[in-house]
Amino acid sequence: MAEQFRVGELDPHYTGYFELFNQEKFYEAHDVLEHIWLKDKHGANGAFYKGLIQLAGAFVHLQKNRLQPSAALFKLAQTNLEKYPRWHESLDIREALHLIANWLGALELTEFTKNPLAGNERPKLILQMEK
């Protein structure tokens, strides 16, 4: 399945994560990235992949209207992604952290009484292939 997401030299599991995430198929995004995270759990990218998986998981919880578990996963994702430089694996980490802050802030602003996915805003993560 992952081969359909091949872009250049990047692992199709990695690029597939972004394709699926941007289609709001958050569980599938989590699942496809887990294939490479399991091989690198304790390696240089272990926390990076884990953070992206947690980010997708936060949106899975939002889809199921589980607002507090979603917030917990946003915080874990933030902690894992903060460990990396501004650009990592063709991803602007600052933009990913900004996305997390916005969605977490929306949850906290309403004190977990309103699901931000109910609005028109949709999360997007974009790879910058030239970086």
DOSE-522573 format. One record per residue (C-alpha): x, y, z. Coordinates in steps of 0.05 Angstrom, whole numbers, padded with zeros to 5 digits, always signed. Layout:
N
XYZ ...
This chain:
131
+00000+00000+00000 +00054+00049+00019 +00089+00046-00049 +00034+00089-00080 +00060+00147-00037 +00132+00145-00062 +00161+00214-00073 +00234+00217-00093 +00281+00182-00046 +00238+00188+00016 +00208+00126+00047 +00136+00118+00020 +00113+00104+00091 +00137+00173+00110 +00107+00210+00051 +00044+00168+00057 +00035+00195+00128 +00029+00266+00101 -00016+00247+00044 -00064+00210+00090 -00060+00262+00145 -00079+00317+00096 -00138+00274+00073 -00160+00271+00146 -00147+00197+00148 -00111+00205+00214 -00115+00133+00237 -00087+00109+00170 -00032+00162+00174 -00013+00137+00243 -00013+00065+00219 +00030+00076+00157 +00083+00115+00195 +00086+00064+00250 +00121+00016+00201 +00184+00058+00201 +00179+00082+00273 +00180+00010+00298 +00248+00001+00262 +00276+00066+00291 +00243+00072+00360 +00309+00084+00394 +00346+00115+00335 +00357+00186+00314 +00287+00194+00287 +00250+00153+00339 +00221+00213+00377 +00207+00249+00311 +00165+00193+00283 +00133+00182+00351 +00114+00256+00353 +00081+00252+00284 +00044+00189+00304 +00020+00224+00367 -00002+00283+00326 -00044+00239+00281 -00071+00204+00343 -00093+00270+00372 -00136+00281+00311 -00163+00210+00315 -00187+00229+00384 -00218+00293+00358 -00255+00253+00305 -00283+00211+00361 -00299+00273+00403 -00250+00253+00457 -00225+00323+00472 -00181+00313+00534 -00144+00252+00506 -00133+00292+00443 -00101+00349+00483 -00056+00299+00519 -00031+00272+00453 -00020+00342+00425 +00025+00356+00485 +00064+00292+00477 +00073+00306+00402 +00097+00375+00419 +00148+00349+00469 +00175+00298+00418 +00179+00346+00359 +00211+00402+00398 +00275+00360+00402 +00289+00371+00328 +00318+00429+00289 +00275+00477+00249 +00280+00433+00187 +00280+00358+00195 +00265+00305+00143 +00237+00358+00095 +00188+00382+00148 +00186+00452+00178 +00184+00433+00252 +00164+00504+00271 +00102+00499+00227 +00084+00431+00257 +00091+00460+00327 +00049+00520+00307 -00005+00472+00282 -00003+00436+00349 -00006+00501+00388 -00066+00526+00349 -00107+00462+00358 -00088+00453+00430 -00103+00526+00443 -00172+00518+00411 -00187+00461+00458 -00163+00497+00519 -00198+00562+00501 -00266+00527+00505 -00244+00487+00566 -00255+00423+00527 -00328+00437+00513 -00323+00448+00437 -00289+00404+00385 -00248+00448+00338 -00257+00397+00283 -00330+00417+00280 -00308+00483+00248 -00283+00496+00177 -00209+00494+00193 -00172+00431+00172 -00102+00411+00193 -00048+00406+00140 +00025+00385+00143 +00067+00400+00082 +00134+00370+00064 +00184+00418+00032 +00221+00374-00015 +00276+00425-00031 +00298+00430+00042 
